[in-house]
Amino acid sequence: MAVVSAGVTVGTSITEVSSATAGTYNYDRYVYLQSGTAGAATYVGGSDVSASNGVLLSETINAVFELKADDTLYAISDTEGAVVKALEVK
């Protein structure tokens, strides 16, 4: 089982924070996300994520997602240069 951590810089444009792994890891994976920028409102969701349909990330509590190999998560923030902390267990 591989564990990968990253700090992904997002901003006011939709940014990929967890890529599909089909062909590399063909099984479910867990993705733990947390806001890494104080005061930033950062949302995670599908390719159409926005403040009105995304999950708001916390600076103190992890959001956990179970993904299939072909799933991708995206994020958007109200703050340019905001960071999303991502830990993937594959």
C-alpha positions in Angstrom: 0.0 0.0 0.0 1.4 3.4 -1.1 1.0 6.6 0.9 1.5 9.8 -0.9 1.3 13.3 0.6 1.3 16.7 -1.2 0.5 20.3 -0.8 -1.5 21.4 -3.9 -1.7 25.1 -4.7 -5.2 26.1 -5.8 -6.7 29.5 -6.4 -9.8 31.0 -8.0 -9.7 28.5 -10.9 -10.7 24.9 -10.6 -7.5 22.8 -9.9 -7.1 19.0 -9.7 -6.0 17.8 -6.2 -6.3 14.0 -6.6 -5.8 12.4 -10.0 -7.4 9.2 -11.3 -5.1 6.2 -10.8 -6.6 3.7 -13.3 -3.8 1.7 -14.9 -1.4 2.4 -12.0 -3.5 1.6 -9.0 -6.7 -0.2 -10.0 -8.5 -0.3 -6.7 -10.1 2.0 -4.2 -8.1 4.7 -2.5 -8.7 7.0 0.4 -7.9 10.7 0.1 -7.6 13.0 3.2 -7.9 16.7 2.5 -7.4 19.7 4.7 -7.1 23.5 4.0 -3.6 24.6 4.4 -4.2 28.4 4.2 -5.5 30.3 7.1 -8.7 32.2 6.3 -9.1 30.8 2.8 -12.5 29.3 1.9 -11.5 26.3 -0.2 -14.0 23.8 -1.7 -13.6 20.3 -3.1 -15.7 18.4 -5.5 -16.1 17.3 -9.1 -14.9 19.0 -12.2 -17.6 21.7 -11.8 -16.8 22.4 -8.1 -17.8 25.8 -6.8 -18.7 27.5 -3.5 -22.3 26.6 -4.0 -21.8 22.8 -4.7 -18.5 21.9 -3.1 -17.5 20.6 0.3 -15.8 23.3 2.4 -12.4 22.2 3.7 -11.4 22.9 7.3 -8.1 24.0 8.6 -8.3 21.7 11.6 -10.4 18.6 10.5 -9.7 16.3 7.6 -12.3 15.6 4.9 -12.0 11.9 3.9 -13.0 10.6 0.5 -13.1 7.0 -0.8 -12.4 7.0 -4.5 -12.4 4.5 -7.3 -9.4 4.3 -9.6 -11.1 6.5 -12.3 -12.2 9.2 -9.9 -10.6 12.7 -9.7 -11.1 15.4 -7.1 -10.9 19.1 -7.8 -10.7 22.2 -5.6 -11.3 26.0 -5.8 -10.7 28.7 -3.4 -11.5 32.4 -2.8 -7.8 33.0 -2.2 -5.2 33.0 -4.9 -2.3 30.6 -3.9 -4.3 28.7 -1.3 -2.9 25.3 -0.4 -4.8 22.0 0.0 -3.0 19.4 2.0 -3.6 16.0 0.4 -2.7 12.5 1.7 -3.6 9.5 -0.5 -3.6 5.9 0.7 -3.5 3.7 -2.4 
